Amino acid sequence: MTTPATTATGSPSSTTATGAPSTTAGRLLALGRAEATLLLRNRTALFTAVVLPVVLIGSLRGILKQQAEHNPGLDIDSMLVYGSVGMVLAFVVYYNLTAAYVGRRGELVLKRLRTGEARDLEILLGTAVPSLALGLLMAALIGVGGSLGLHLAVPVNPLLMLVGLVLTLATMIALAALSSAFTKTVESAGITTLPVMLVMQFGSGLFVPLEVMPSQLADVCRLLPTTPAFQLIRVGWFGTDGSAAPTDFLGSWGAAAPHLVTGTVWLGLAIWGAVRHFRWEPRR
C-alpha cells in the first residue's frame, strides 16, 4: 500500500490519495488552515491582532470627543464605529500579514511551497486567509454591535460598502506583500510597517476625520493610498464622506466615484510594487 506524497512542509501534495488533482479552493483552504495553526500558536501575533486594536479603540472615543468640542457637528458615534473597523483591518490584515510573509520567508516555507502545484498568487492568498477571516470577523462584530448599541442608521448602500471592503482588503494584502520585501525579520515588522500604519490611522480619517482638517490637508489625505478604500466604506454606510450632506442609494455612487477611481489606481500600483519587489527567500 502506498501513502500520499507530501510536500517539504509536511502537508499533502496537490494530488489526493485517490489520484484526483487538487483544486484552487482546496489549496487555498489547506494553506489557510496551516497558517491559522501557526497564528494560534504565536501569542505575540494574536496579541497584536486581537488585543492591541481593542485597546486603541478605547482611546479613539476620547480623541473624537476632544475633536467634537471644536467641531459641534461631528457625529462621534458613527466615526467611532467607522474608525474602529478601519483600525481592526489595519492591524489584523496589513500588519499581521506583513509579519506572516516575513516569517514564512525566513523559514523557507514560501520557497518550498513554490515547488508544488500551488501558484504564486495562491500561496500569497492562502497565507492571508487567517488574517482576512479574523479581520472580517472582528470588523463585523464591531460594526454590528456598535451600530446596534449606538443606534446608528442602517447602511445607505450595502453594495458600495462591500466594494470598499474588497478594495480595502486587496490593497492591504498588496501593501503587506510589498512591505515584507523591505522587512528582514518578524521583529522589525513593527518598524517597517509604521509609516503605512500612521498613514492609515491619521491620513485616512480613522483617528482624525477628514472634515475637521484644513481643507488643503484633507484634499491631500484623500489622495493617500488607503484613504479612498476606507472612504468608500464610509460613503456606503452613511451616504457621505464628510465633505457634503448625506445622500441616498443612487447619490452615494456619485459621491463614491472619485474614491473608486483613486483607490483602483493605488491598488494597481501596490500590486505592481509587490510583484516587482516581493522576495520568496531570504537574501544570502
C-alpha positions as CSV (number, residue, x, y, z in Angstrom):
1,M,0.0,0.0,0.0
2,T,1.3,3.4,-0.9
3,T,0.8,6.6,1.1
4,P,0.1,10.0,-0.5
5,A,3.1,12.1,-1.2
6,T,3.8,15.1,1.0
7,T,5.5,18.4,0.3
8,A,8.6,19.7,2.0
9,T,6.4,21.4,4.5
10,G,4.7,18.2,5.6
11,S,1.3,19.0,4.0
12,P,-0.5,16.8,1.5
13,S,0.7,17.3,-2.1
14,S,-1.5,18.6,-4.9
15,T,-2.8,15.0,-5.7
16,T,-5.1,13.3,-3.3
17,A,-4.9,9.6,-2.2
18,T,-7.4,8.7,-5.0
19,G,-5.3,10.4,-7.6
20,A,-7.6,13.3,-8.2
21,P,-5.9,16.7,-8.7
22,S,-6.4,19.4,-6.1
23,T,-8.4,22.5,-6.9
24,T,-7.6,26.1,-6.3
25,A,-10.1,26.3,-3.5
26,G,-8.7,23.2,-1.9
27,R,-5.2,24.5,-2.0
28,L,-6.2,27.9,-0.5
29,L,-8.1,26.1,2.3
30,A,-5.1,23.9,3.0
31,L,-2.7,26.8,3.1
32,G,-5.1,28.8,5.2
33,R,-5.6,26.0,7.7
34,A,-1.8,25.6,8.1
35,E,-1.3,29.3,8.6
36,A,-4.2,29.5,11.1
37,T,-2.5,26.8,13.2
38,L,0.8,28.8,13.2
39,L,-1.1,32.0,14.1
40,L,-2.9,30.4,17.1
41,R,0.5,29.2,18.4
42,N,2.0,32.6,18.2
43,R,0.9,34.6,21.2
44,T,2.6,37.8,20.1
45,A,0.8,37.8,16.8
46,L,-2.5,37.0,18.5
47,F,-2.0,39.9,20.9
48,T,-1.2,42.3,18.1
49,A,-4.1,41.1,16.0
50,V,-6.8,41.0,18.7
51,V,-5.9,42.9,21.9
52,L,-4.0,45.9,20.5
53,P,-6.8,47.1,18.2
54,V,-9.3,46.8,21.1
55,V,-7.0,48.9,23.3
56,L,-6.7,51.6,20.6
57,I,-10.5,51.6,20.1
58,G,-10.8,52.6,23.8
59,S,-8.7,55.6,23.2
60,L,-10.4,56.6,20.0
61,R,-13.6,57.7,21.7
62,G,-11.7,60.2,23.9
63,I,-9.9,61.6,20.8
64,L,-13.1,62.0,19.0
65,K,-14.8,63.8,22.0
66,Q,-11.9,66.3,22.0
67,Q,-12.4,67.0,18.3
68,A,-16.2,67.3,18.8
69,E,-15.6,70.2,21.2
70,H,-14.2,72.3,18.4
71,N,-16.5,70.8,15.7
72,P,-20.0,70.6,17.2
73,G,-21.5,68.9,14.1
74,L,-19.2,65.9,14.3
75,D,-21.0,62.6,14.7
76,I,-18.9,60.8,17.3
77,D,-20.8,57.6,17.3
78,S,-20.6,56.9,13.6
79,M,-17.0,57.9,13.4
80,L,-16.2,55.7,16.4
81,V,-17.6,52.6,14.7
82,Y,-16.1,53.5,11.3
83,G,-12.6,54.3,12.8
84,S,-12.7,51.1,14.9
85,V,-13.5,48.9,11.9
86,G,-10.7,50.6,9.9
87,M,-8.1,50.1,12.7
88,V,-9.0,46.5,13.2
89,L,-8.5,45.8,9.4
90,A,-5.2,47.7,9.5
91,F,-3.7,45.8,12.4
92,V,-5.2,42.3,11.7
93,V,-4.7,42.3,8.0
94,Y,-1.9,44.6,7.0
95,Y,0.5,44.4,10.0
96,N,-0.2,40.8,10.8
97,L,0.1,39.6,7.2
98,T,3.4,41.5,6.7
99,A,4.9,39.7,9.7
100,A,3.5,36.4,8.4
101,Y,5.1,36.8,4.9
102,V,8.4,37.7,6.5
103,G,8.2,34.7,9.0
104,R,7.3,32.2,6.3
105,R,10.1,33.5,4.0
106,G,12.7,33.2,6.8
107,E,11.6,29.7,7.5
108,L,11.9,28.9,3.7
109,V,8.2,27.9,3.7
110,L,7.4,30.1,0.8
111,K,10.3,28.8,-1.2
112,R,9.2,25.2,-0.7
113,L,5.6,25.9,-1.5
114,R,6.6,27.2,-4.9
115,T,8.0,23.7,-5.8
116,G,4.4,22.3,-5.5
117,E,1.3,22.8,-7.7
118,A,0.2,26.0,-5.9
119,R,0.6,29.1,-7.9
120,D,2.4,32.2,-6.5
121,L,-0.9,34.1,-6.1
122,E,-2.5,31.1,-4.3
123,I,0.5,31.0,-1.9
124,L,0.1,34.6,-1.0
125,L,-3.7,34.4,-0.7
126,G,-3.5,31.2,1.2
127,T,-1.2,32.8,3.8
128,A,-3.6,35.7,4.0
129,V,-6.7,33.6,4.7
130,P,-6.5,33.5,8.6
131,S,-5.8,37.3,8.7
132,L,-8.6,38.1,6.4
133,A,-11.0,35.8,8.3
134,L,-10.1,37.2,11.7
135,G,-10.2,40.8,10.4
136,L,-13.6,40.4,8.9
137,L,-15.0,38.7,12.0
138,M,-13.7,41.4,14.3
139,A,-14.9,44.1,11.9
140,A,-18.3,42.5,11.7
141,L,-18.7,42.3,15.5
142,I,-17.7,45.9,15.9
143,G,-19.8,47.1,13.1
144,V,-23.0,45.2,14.0
145,G,-22.5,45.5,17.8
146,G,-21.6,49.2,17.6
147,S,-24.4,50.0,15.3
148,L,-27.0,48.3,17.5
149,G,-25.5,49.7,20.7
150,L,-25.2,53.3,19.4
151,H,-28.4,53.1,17.3
152,L,-26.8,54.0,14.1
153,A,-28.8,54.2,10.9
154,V,-28.8,51.2,8.5
155,P,-26.2,51.4,5.7
156,V,-27.3,53.6,2.8
157,N,-25.6,51.4,0.1
158,P,-24.5,48.0,1.3
159,L,-23.2,47.1,-2.1
160,L,-20.9,50.1,-2.1
161,M,-19.7,49.1,1.4
162,L,-18.8,45.7,0.0
163,V,-16.9,47.2,-2.9
164,G,-15.0,49.4,-0.4
165,L,-14.3,46.4,1.9
166,V,-12.9,44.3,-1.0
167,L,-10.8,47.2,-2.2
168,T,-9.5,47.8,1.3
169,L,-8.5,44.1,1.8
170,A,-7.0,43.8,-1.6
171,T,-4.9,46.9,-1.1
172,M,-3.7,45.8,2.4
173,I,-2.7,42.4,1.0
174,A,-0.7,44.1,-1.7
175,L,0.9,46.5,0.7
176,A,1.7,43.7,3.1
177,A,3.5,41.8,0.4
178,L,5.4,45.0,-0.7
179,S,6.3,45.9,2.9
180,S,7.6,42.4,3.6
181,A,10.2,42.9,0.8
182,F,11.8,45.6,3.0
183,T,11.5,43.8,6.3
184,K,14.3,41.4,7.3
185,T,12.8,39.9,10.4
186,V,9.5,39.5,12.1
187,E,10.7,41.7,14.9
188,S,11.4,44.6,12.6
189,A,8.0,44.5,11.0
190,G,6.8,46.9,13.7
191,I,9.2,49.5,12.3
192,T,8.9,48.9,8.6
193,T,5.1,48.9,8.7
194,L,4.9,52.0,10.9
195,P,4.8,54.6,8.1
196,V,1.8,52.9,6.4
197,M,0.1,52.4,9.8
198,L,0.4,56.1,10.6
199,V,-1.0,57.0,7.1
200,M,-3.9,54.7,7.7
201,Q,-4.7,56.0,11.2
202,F,-4.2,59.7,10.8
203,G,-4.3,60.3,7.0
204,S,-7.3,58.1,6.1
205,G,-9.8,59.6,8.5
206,L,-9.7,56.9,11.2
207,F,-8.3,58.8,14.1
208,V,-8.9,62.3,12.7
209,P,-11.9,62.7,10.5
210,L,-11.0,64.5,7.2
211,E,-13.8,67.1,7.7
212,V,-12.1,68.5,10.8
213,M,-8.8,69.0,8.9
214,P,-7.9,72.2,7.0
215,S,-9.3,71.8,3.5
216,Q,-6.0,71.7,1.7
217,L,-4.7,69.0,4.1
218,A,-7.9,67.0,3.7
219,D,-7.6,67.1,-0.1
220,V,-4.0,65.7,0.1
221,C,-5.2,63.0,2.5
222,R,-7.9,61.9,0.2
223,L,-5.2,61.0,-2.4
224,L,-3.2,58.8,0.0
225,P,-3.1,55.0,-0.8
226,T,-5.5,53.7,1.8
227,T,-7.9,56.6,2.1
228,P,-10.1,56.0,-1.0
229,A,-11.0,52.4,0.0
230,F,-11.9,53.5,3.6
231,Q,-13.9,56.4,2.3
232,L,-15.9,54.0,0.0
233,I,-16.9,52.1,3.2
234,R,-17.9,55.3,4.9
235,V,-19.9,56.6,1.9
236,G,-21.7,53.3,1.5
237,W,-22.5,53.3,5.2
238,F,-23.5,56.9,5.9
239,G,-24.1,58.3,2.4
240,T,-21.3,60.8,2.7
241,D,-17.5,61.1,3.2
242,G,-18.0,64.2,5.3
243,S,-17.4,66.7,2.6
244,A,-21.1,67.1,1.7
245,A,-24.5,66.3,3.1
246,P,-25.6,62.7,3.3
247,T,-27.3,61.3,0.2
248,D,-29.4,58.3,-0.8
249,F,-28.5,55.0,-2.5
250,L,-28.2,56.4,-6.0
251,G,-26.5,59.6,-4.9
252,S,-23.9,57.6,-3.0
253,W,-22.5,56.2,-6.2
254,G,-21.7,59.7,-7.4
255,A,-20.1,60.7,-4.1
256,A,-18.0,57.5,-4.2
257,A,-16.9,57.7,-7.9
258,P,-13.7,59.8,-7.2
259,H,-12.7,57.5,-4.4
260,L,-13.3,54.4,-6.5
261,V,-11.1,55.7,-9.3
262,T,-8.3,56.8,-7.0
263,G,-8.4,53.6,-4.9
264,T,-8.3,51.4,-8.0
265,V,-5.2,53.3,-9.3
266,W,-3.5,52.8,-5.9
267,L,-4.4,49.1,-5.8
268,G,-2.8,48.7,-9.3
269,L,0.4,50.4,-8.1
270,A,0.5,48.4,-4.9
271,I,0.2,45.1,-6.9
272,W,2.8,46.2,-9.3
273,G,5.2,47.0,-6.5
274,A,4.5,43.7,-4.7
275,V,5.1,41.7,-7.9
276,R,8.3,43.6,-8.6
277,H,9.9,43.5,-5.2
278,F,8.4,40.6,-3.3
279,R,11.1,38.1,-2.1
280,W,10.3,34.4,-1.8
281,E,13.5,33.5,0.1
282,P,16.0,35.3,2.4
283,R,18.9,37.1,0.9
284,R,22.2,35.2,1.1
